[in-house]
């Protein structure tokens, strides 16, 4: 009996995700974006809005030569500074910034800063393909130009070009091997590429680095905790892909301990427990999600499905009643399952 119900749970969850257009639960990364439609309800790619390129020559390439070359270098710095100011204005002047960064790339094609700045302007506007082209050129002229790698990886993810994104961050590790955010983001990408064992290894590397002190991680405590929570969520999703549901639940429960108010961590935990047929525990996870986000229809739906799995039809009917206000289509679907 429970085996058949378990199969219905998985299939019905797919229906629920389709009905809502995916789950949008990734909690806000500091200074960055979130990715919608995550199958596990909030697997996290840590992304921070790129800073402007350095406005002095110490941050870019060097022009050889004498006085004339030095004058060009000073002019280049002024162009970069002007472009930075346009991008950072209270109301960004993206067209002006784009033109100035382009001027910088023409004046000195070997200065990675112009290409980097151009990529930032495109990324800000959601022009991801153009951003990739610009960042790729920055890396071409200066292979170790770290500010270009993570934004380029993010743009590639937004374009669903996961193999290229993985290649980009793997290259970044050549120059910054102890950066836990890069390892975390690689884990996210490996999960989406179906490379689950590699995702487990990348998440565990991030977690190890985040447990260290000193140069291994220079961000503040709050950011460190946030990234650590994301790393455990990605680890849980990787184990879920390997169908190692107990390991997935252990990792996701750790994420909830780090960030007890993080809705997506509790939701992920509920899914892992549900997939592992640990229904009573899944009920408690979904109830926690609902306590934090009472209006989240898919949490009510999954709670209802889990109640069906343990033959708690009264509990399932309560969720139908709630869903009739929040999401009638889910309410109808759940009602059908109760009657089976």
PLY file of the C-alpha trace (Angstrom):
ply
format ascii 1.0
element vertex 340
property float x
property float y
property float z
element edge 339
property int vertex1
property int vertex2
end_header
0.00 0.00 0.00
2.62 2.53 1.05
4.86 1.61 -1.88
2.15 2.61 -4.36
1.38 5.77 -2.44
5.07 6.66 -2.55
5.07 6.45 -6.32
1.98 8.65 -6.44
3.75 11.18 -4.24
6.63 11.57 -6.63
4.45 11.82 -9.71
2.02 14.19 -8.05
4.88 16.40 -6.93
5.81 16.76 -10.60
2.25 17.84 -11.31
2.46 20.39 -8.52
5.69 21.84 -9.83
4.25 22.10 -13.32
1.15 23.82 -12.00
3.19 26.47 -10.22
5.82 26.91 -12.90
8.49 25.61 -10.55
9.38 26.52 -7.00
10.83 29.94 -6.30
12.33 29.49 -2.86
16.01 30.29 -3.10
16.67 32.68 -0.27
18.29 35.99 -1.19
22.04 35.70 -1.55
23.84 38.78 -0.30
24.09 41.29 -3.12
23.18 38.80 -5.82
20.44 37.08 -7.72
18.51 33.87 -7.27
17.60 31.27 -9.83
13.91 30.43 -10.32
12.37 27.04 -10.96
14.69 24.89 -8.87
13.48 21.28 -8.81
14.51 20.90 -5.18
13.04 24.20 -4.06
16.04 26.43 -3.58
19.36 24.92 -4.58
21.61 27.91 -4.33
24.07 29.47 -6.71
25.87 32.12 -4.68
26.19 35.24 -6.78
27.28 38.70 -5.78
26.84 41.68 -8.05
30.26 42.31 -9.62
32.20 45.32 -8.41
33.45 47.83 -10.92
36.88 47.17 -12.40
39.79 48.96 -10.74
40.15 52.52 -12.02
43.95 52.55 -11.70
46.54 50.71 -13.74
47.32 48.41 -10.82
44.09 46.58 -11.72
44.74 46.18 -15.44
47.31 45.49 -18.10
50.44 47.57 -18.56
51.37 49.54 -21.66
55.05 49.42 -22.56
56.92 52.48 -23.76
57.75 56.01 -22.67
55.89 59.27 -22.19
53.32 58.67 -24.92
52.41 55.27 -23.49
52.07 56.75 -20.02
49.69 59.42 -21.32
47.59 56.71 -22.94
47.58 54.81 -19.65
46.34 57.87 -17.76
43.66 58.39 -20.40
42.65 54.72 -20.07
42.25 55.09 -16.31
40.03 58.14 -16.79
37.83 56.27 -19.26
37.43 53.35 -16.87
36.61 55.73 -14.00
34.00 57.52 -16.12
32.42 54.23 -17.14
32.38 53.05 -13.52
30.64 56.26 -12.44
27.94 55.83 -15.11
27.28 52.22 -14.04
27.20 53.11 -10.33
24.96 56.17 -10.63
21.78 56.20 -8.55
20.01 55.62 -11.86
22.59 53.64 -13.82
23.49 55.13 -17.19
24.14 51.85 -18.91
24.36 53.19 -22.45
27.05 55.67 -21.41
28.91 53.04 -19.39
28.82 50.61 -22.32
30.24 53.19 -24.71
33.03 54.17 -22.32
34.04 50.56 -21.61
34.03 49.88 -25.35
36.29 52.90 -25.83
38.63 51.44 -23.21
38.76 48.10 -25.05
39.64 49.88 -28.29
42.30 52.08 -26.71
43.98 49.11 -25.03
42.64 45.71 -26.13
45.06 44.00 -23.72
43.57 45.71 -20.65
41.14 43.20 -19.11
39.35 45.96 -17.19
37.48 47.30 -20.21
36.18 43.86 -21.16
35.30 43.09 -17.54
33.37 46.35 -17.17
31.51 45.71 -20.40
30.53 42.27 -19.12
29.25 43.82 -15.89
27.06 46.28 -17.79
25.56 43.49 -19.89
25.06 41.26 -16.84
23.25 44.06 -14.98
20.78 44.28 -17.86
20.24 40.55 -18.26
22.10 40.41 -21.58
23.76 37.18 -20.62
25.13 36.09 -24.00
26.81 39.47 -24.49
28.15 39.31 -20.93
29.72 35.90 -21.61
31.43 37.24 -24.75
32.88 40.22 -22.85
34.04 38.20 -19.82
35.57 35.58 -22.10
37.61 38.29 -23.81
38.78 39.60 -20.42
40.01 36.12 -19.53
41.61 35.71 -22.93
43.77 38.81 -22.54
44.49 38.04 -18.87
43.87 34.35 -17.99
44.16 34.94 -14.25
41.69 37.84 -14.16
39.55 36.51 -11.31
36.78 39.17 -11.32
35.53 37.79 -14.66
35.15 34.11 -13.79
32.24 33.96 -11.35
30.05 36.49 -13.23
30.74 34.60 -16.44
29.75 31.33 -14.78
26.54 32.94 -13.51
25.70 34.25 -16.99
26.28 30.80 -18.49
23.95 29.25 -15.90
21.26 31.75 -16.80
21.69 30.60 -20.40
21.44 26.93 -19.28
24.95 26.34 -20.63
26.07 24.21 -17.70
29.06 22.41 -19.30
30.64 25.78 -20.15
29.81 27.14 -16.70
31.53 24.15 -15.10
34.58 24.62 -17.31
34.73 28.31 -16.38
34.71 27.75 -12.62
37.09 24.82 -12.90
39.52 27.23 -14.56
38.91 29.75 -11.78
40.08 27.17 -9.22
43.48 27.20 -10.92
43.93 30.74 -9.62
41.77 30.62 -6.48
41.67 26.99 -5.27
40.51 27.72 -1.72
37.44 29.80 -2.52
34.42 27.99 -1.00
31.93 29.97 -3.09
33.47 28.63 -6.30
33.26 25.04 -4.99
29.65 25.63 -3.87
28.71 27.02 -7.26
30.41 24.13 -9.02
28.29 21.77 -6.93
25.15 23.59 -8.05
26.25 23.29 -11.68
27.18 19.62 -11.36
23.72 18.84 -9.94
22.07 20.50 -12.93
24.37 18.65 -15.29
23.44 15.33 -13.65
27.00 14.84 -12.38
25.92 14.06 -8.85
29.04 12.42 -7.45
31.15 15.39 -8.54
28.56 17.65 -6.93
28.96 15.78 -3.64
32.73 16.25 -3.79
32.45 19.96 -4.61
29.97 20.61 -1.79
32.11 18.76 0.72
35.14 20.80 -0.36
33.17 24.02 0.19
32.02 22.82 3.61
35.59 21.91 4.61
36.89 25.34 3.57
34.07 27.12 5.35
35.07 25.36 8.56
38.53 26.83 8.36
39.73 30.25 9.44
42.15 32.83 8.11
42.69 33.05 4.37
40.33 30.20 3.50
37.32 32.46 3.80
37.50 36.21 4.33
33.79 37.09 4.31
31.91 38.08 7.45
30.26 35.55 9.73
26.76 36.11 8.31
27.89 35.51 4.73
29.91 32.51 5.85
26.87 30.93 7.49
24.74 31.70 4.44
27.15 30.08 2.00
27.58 27.09 4.34
23.82 26.61 4.35
23.77 26.73 0.54
26.60 24.20 0.39
24.61 21.76 2.54
21.52 22.30 0.37
23.51 21.57 -2.76
25.01 18.53 -1.04
21.52 17.33 -0.18
20.35 17.80 -3.75
23.37 15.87 -5.03
22.62 12.95 -2.71
18.99 13.10 -3.78
20.17 12.74 -7.39
22.10 9.65 -6.33
18.94 8.39 -4.58
20.81 8.36 -1.28
17.90 9.89 0.57
19.13 9.40 4.12
22.39 11.20 3.30
20.36 13.90 1.56
18.20 14.36 4.64
21.26 14.58 6.90
22.78 17.33 4.77
19.55 19.29 4.47
18.83 19.02 8.17
22.25 20.58 8.76
21.21 23.47 6.53
18.10 24.02 8.66
20.24 24.08 11.79
22.49 26.76 10.31
19.58 28.86 9.06
16.45 27.85 11.01
14.35 30.52 9.29
15.38 29.46 5.79
12.22 28.23 4.07
13.96 26.47 1.20
16.18 24.44 3.53
13.14 23.07 5.37
11.31 22.48 2.09
14.29 20.60 0.65
14.45 18.50 3.80
10.78 17.65 3.46
11.33 16.48 -0.12
14.30 14.33 0.84
12.37 12.71 3.68
9.38 12.26 1.39
11.52 10.60 -1.29
13.00 8.34 1.38
9.48 7.41 2.56
10.14 8.89 6.00
6.67 10.38 5.91
6.15 11.28 9.55
9.36 13.32 9.56
8.41 14.91 6.23
5.12 16.04 7.76
7.01 17.96 10.44
9.29 19.60 7.87
6.37 20.78 5.76
4.59 22.07 8.84
7.69 24.14 9.62
7.66 25.51 6.07
3.99 26.47 6.43
4.66 28.13 9.78
7.30 30.27 8.07
5.36 30.79 4.83
1.63 30.12 5.37
0.73 31.15 1.83
3.11 28.73 0.08
0.69 26.51 -1.83
3.16 23.80 -2.83
4.06 23.21 0.83
0.39 22.62 1.66
0.14 20.34 -1.37
3.16 18.26 -0.35
1.92 18.09 3.23
-1.39 16.81 1.92
0.38 14.19 -0.22
2.39 13.05 2.78
-0.77 12.79 4.87
-2.24 10.55 2.17
0.89 8.39 2.34
0.35 7.72 6.06
-3.42 7.33 5.55
-4.21 10.55 7.43
-7.13 11.53 5.22
-8.41 14.07 7.73
-5.08 15.91 7.61
-5.06 15.75 3.80
-8.59 17.22 3.66
-7.47 20.13 5.81
-4.84 20.92 3.20
-7.45 20.68 0.44
-9.52 23.30 2.26
-6.52 25.60 2.54
-5.53 25.05 -1.09
-9.01 25.91 -2.35
-8.14 29.51 -1.42
-4.47 29.45 -2.35
-4.40 27.27 -5.47
-7.65 25.63 -6.66
-5.87 23.43 -9.23
-3.69 21.87 -6.53
-6.71 21.45 -4.29
-8.49 19.53 -7.04
-5.45 17.32 -7.66
-5.05 16.53 -3.99
-8.74 15.75 -3.63
-8.47 13.18 -6.42
-5.64 11.43 -4.59
-7.59 11.31 -1.32
-10.40 9.47 -3.07
-8.12 6.80 -4.53
0 1
1 2
2 3
3 4
4 5
5 6
6 7
7 8
8 9
9 10
10 11
11 12
12 13
13 14
14 15
15 16
16 17
17 18
18 19
19 20
20 21
21 22
22 23
23 24
24 25
25 26
26 27
27 28
28 29
29 30
30 31
31 32
32 33
33 34
34 35
35 36
36 37
37 38
38 39
39 40
40 41
41 42
42 43
43 44
44 45
45 46
46 47
47 48
48 49
49 50
50 51
51 52
52 53
53 54
54 55
55 56
56 57
57 58
58 59
59 60
60 61
61 62
62 63
63 64
64 65
65 66
66 67
67 68
68 69
69 70
70 71
71 72
72 73
73 74
74 75
75 76
76 77
77 78
78 79
79 80
80 81
81 82
82 83
83 84
84 85
85 86
86 87
87 88
88 89
89 90
90 91
91 92
92 93
93 94
94 95
95 96
96 97
97 98
98 99
99 100
100 101
101 102
102 103
103 104
104 105
105 106
106 107
107 108
108 109
109 110
110 111
111 112
112 113
113 114
114 115
115 116
116 117
117 118
118 119
119 120
120 121
121 122
122 123
123 124
124 125
125 126
126 127
127 128
128 129
129 130
130 131
131 132
132 133
133 134
134 135
135 136
136 137
137 138
138 139
139 140
140 141
141 142
142 143
143 144
144 145
145 146
146 147
147 148
148 149
149 150
150 151
151 152
152 153
153 154
154 155
155 156
156 157
157 158
158 159
159 160
160 161
161 162
162 163
163 164
164 165
165 166
166 167
167 168
168 169
169 170
170 171
171 172
172 173
173 174
174 175
175 176
176 177
177 178
178 179
179 180
180 181
181 182
182 183
183 184
184 185
185 186
186 187
187 188
188 189
189 190
190 191
191 192
192 193
193 194
194 195
195 196
196 197
197 198
198 199
199 200
200 201
201 202
202 203
203 204
204 205
205 206
206 207
207 208
208 209
209 210
210 211
211 212
212 213
213 214
214 215
215 216
216 217
217 218
218 219
219 220
220 221
221 222
222 223
223 224
224 225
225 226
226 227
227 228
228 229
229 230
230 231
231 232
232 233
233 234
234 235
235 236
236 237
237 238
238 239
239 240
240 241
241 242
242 243
243 244
244 245
245 246
246 247
247 248
248 249
249 250
250 251
251 252
252 253
253 254
254 255
255 256
256 257
257 258
258 259
259 260
260 261
261 262
262 263
263 264
264 265
265 266
266 267
267 268
268 269
269 270
270 271
271 272
272 273
273 274
274 275
275 276
276 277
277 278
278 279
279 280
280 281
281 282
282 283
283 284
284 285
285 286
286 287
287 288
288 289
289 290
290 291
291 292
292 293
293 294
294 295
295 296
296 297
297 298
298 299
299 300
300 301
301 302
302 303
303 304
304 305
305 306
306 307
307 308
308 309
309 310
310 311
311 312
312 313
313 314
314 315
315 316
316 317
317 318
318 319
319 320
320 321
321 322
322 323
323 324
324 325
325 326
326 327
327 328
328 329
329 330
330 331
331 332
332 333
333 334
334 335
335 336
336 337
337 338
338 339
